[in-house]
Amino acid sequence: MSKDRWILTSEDVEHIALGAGVLGTGGGGNPYLGKLMVQGAIRDGAKIEILPPEEVGNDDLLIAVSGMGAPTVSIEKLSRGTEATMAFRALESHLGEPARAVVCGEIGGGNSMTPLEVAARVGLPVVDADPMGRAFPELQMDTFNIGGVSTTPAALADEKGNVLILAHTQDPLWTERLGRVITVSMGGSAGLAMPVLRGRQLKEAGIWGSYTLARRIGRAVRQSQRDKIRPEAALSPLGARLLFRGKISDIKRVTTGGFARGEAIIQGFQNDAGSTMRVAIQNENLVAWRDEQVLITVPDLICILDDDSGEPIGTEVLRYGLRVCVLAFAADPKLSTPAGLAVVGPRAFGYDLAYRPFSALGRASG
């Protein structure tokens, strides 16, 4: 948990982007372009402050920002960098009240950079918290929604200047459904501003220290590269556990309905020789089977990294022949409660599976 305010440096952004790539569990978009935009803003004089949650006033108005769309789209359709800011400003105008800080809607992947881009443009701090501690494919899948924060009003904006506000929806699933249709119409990706919340709601429902953790993970990976040690050795002090090491032998991936869906097949080598891992994908890595026995499931984190460098590999760039290691982290406890699992457990994604937690690793799968 962060206990002090800090001003981002270009090196911080480098480490956060790398760490957020790990936390993205394959999704959230590639942080690379956003990282360059934020580093450019810092070079141009922007002071981006990271604010500890305890310093947020209980009645302060906060707006979370991220991007919406399939990560495969980002390979061909680059962000302009202004989409989330337009959505943020549209919500402020709709509410008739200025926000006191920007909140990260999703620390995983490129969405970690979006609040920093917005903060640089609007001159507000970014709270060191988020509602996922990772990435999820649908906008209602977070601890804010689980904690009762409304998903509307919400705003979406594209690179062409189109901005739409969802003033009210029947429930969070309708916000996701309508937002997804709008995003597909906008070309498969859009800037998203939601939810609107007060400081007390963030403190109660949010996951604290998200940027601090991403920075620590990024630093650990960079240190492992310098010291030439395995990624799991560097990340185990931060809670990671090695699941599998092998080579991708097949990848099935299709972009449909605004999501990248499919699975990766990994043939084991070294200690895992003779075994096969299968990882289900819906933007993010959701379920891992070892020799067709369930090993671990969402909401715990399944991270596929380059076996040599420890660099995270997004689901949009998985390909045959990559030598990878698969690591796991435990999800934040808010996600693994009965209320949390109803929203982000394996059955919420259509898998007829019970939650297989990180804590069960090492015991026989069932």
Number of C-alpha atoms within 10 A of each C-alpha: 14 19 13 12 16 15 12 18 16 16 12 19 25 20 23 30 31 31 30 33 35 32 30 36 32 33 32 31 30 30 24 15 18 25 24 17 18 28 22 14 18 17 12 9 10 18 18 24 21 24 25 22 24 17 13 19 14 13 12 16 19 25 24 25 31 29 29 29 27 29 29 24 18 17 13 8 12 11 18 14 18 19 26 30 25 24 29 30 18 20 27 18 11 14 12 9 10 14 20 19 23 27 32 27 28 31 35 34 31 28 28 36 30 33 34 29 24 28 23 22 15 15 15 20 24 26 28 29 29 26 28 27 31 31 33 26 22 22 24 22 25 27 25 24 18 21 17 10 18 20 25 19 18 27 26 31 28 27 20 10 11 13 19 18 18 16 13 14 16 8 12 19 15 14 22 19 14 13 24 23 13 20 23 18 13 18 14 23 28 29 28 31 35 25 24 24 20 19 20 17 18 26 17 12 20 24 24 23 20 28 30 20 22 27 22 18 26 26 21 23 27 20 14 20 17 10 10 12 15 16 26 23 15 21 22 15 11 14 11 22 19 18 21 25 26 24 22 21 16 16 19 14 20 14 17 10 13 23 24 24 20 18 22 21 20 27 21 22 15 9 10 15 12 10 16 21 25 22 22 19 23 23 30 32 29 26 25 26 17 19 12 12 13 19 23 25 25 28 32 28 29 32 27 29 25 17 19 15 17 25 20 26 22 25 29 23 13 19 17 14 14 16 20 26 24 24 23 25 24 19 18 18 11 19 26 20 14 11 14 19 20 15 22 28 26 20 15 14 15 8 14 9 14 13 20 21 18 21 11 11 15 9 8 9 14 8
